[in-house]
Amino acid sequence: MQLETALEQGAAAYGWSDQRWTAPRVTTLVAEVFHVSYTTRGVAYLLRRLGWSFQVLAHRATRRDNARVAEWTRRVWPAIKAPGRLGNRGWCSPTNPARA
């Protein structure tokens, strides 16, 4: 199908700055390429029928150094991590057994 071919080329091929396809972007693509007017909701239904699903992007650092992250986690994180509760648990009820 022509729409699936266009979607597989990626959003950057059609002028967007990233590869993310959103329903409004696909609506614009359909209008420009096929000269057909769809609502955003209609495009969402169309994409679902074609087997495309909406996904949340995973944001990952492109220049991540895993060795430095592991070293930081081992050395620095324990020093800045908030300490847990000290002592016994408190009792916030006005019917505190200790007050009786």
N, C-alpha and C positions, 0 to 999 in steps of 0.2 A: 504494500500500500504506500502511496506517495507521502502521506502524513508521517507514517512511521519512519520512512527513509529520512525525511527532514528532521525528525526528532533525534534520530541516531547520529546525525551530523553534529549535534550539540548546539546550544544556544549561542555560543561565541561565533559560530559560522553565520549567524543571522544578526550580528551586531551587538549582542549583549556582552558585558565585561566578564561574565563567568559562565560556567556550563550548566547552571541551574535552570530547569524548566519549571515555570509556575503556570497556573491556569491562565492568568492574564497575559503572560507572554505567548502561550500557545494560542490564545484567542487572537492576539495581534498577528501571529504567524499565519493562522488560517485565513484571516482577512486579507493579508498581503499576498500570500502565495495562491490561494484558491479563490479569492474574491467572493467569499461567503461570510455572512455575518452570523456569529454565534455569541451567545451570552457566556460569561465566565462559568456559570453553573453548567451550561450545556457542554462546554468543552471538558469540564471535569467528568461528566457522565461519559462523554465520548472516550476520553483517555482510559477510564475504568473499563469500558467495553473492549478496548484494544489491548488490555492487559497491563497498562502502565499504572504504577501505584505512586502515591505521594510518599516521599521519604524526607526525613530530617537530615540535614547535612551534618557530617562529622567534621568539626573544625579541628584541623591538625596543623601543627607548626611545620613549615616546609624545611626549615633548617634546624630541626631538633637534634640535639646530641644526647643520645640515650645514656651514654657513660656519665656525662656531667649531671644529668637528671638523677641517675642512681646514686652518685656521690653526694649530691645535695640532699637527697631524701635520707641517706644514711647519716650524714654529718650534721646538717643544719636543721632539718625539720624537727628532730627531737628537742632541740634547744628552744625553739619558738612555739612548739605545740603547747596549748593551754593545759595546765594540770587538771586532773580530775578532782572530784570532791574529796575534801579531807575530813577525817573523823566519821562519826555516825550520821545517819540520815536524820533530817529534821522532821518535825511533825507540825503541819500548818493548821490543823483542825483546832477550833476553839474547844473541842472536847479532848484536848491533849491529856493522855493518861498521866503524864508527869506533873500536870498542874493540880491534879485532884488531891 
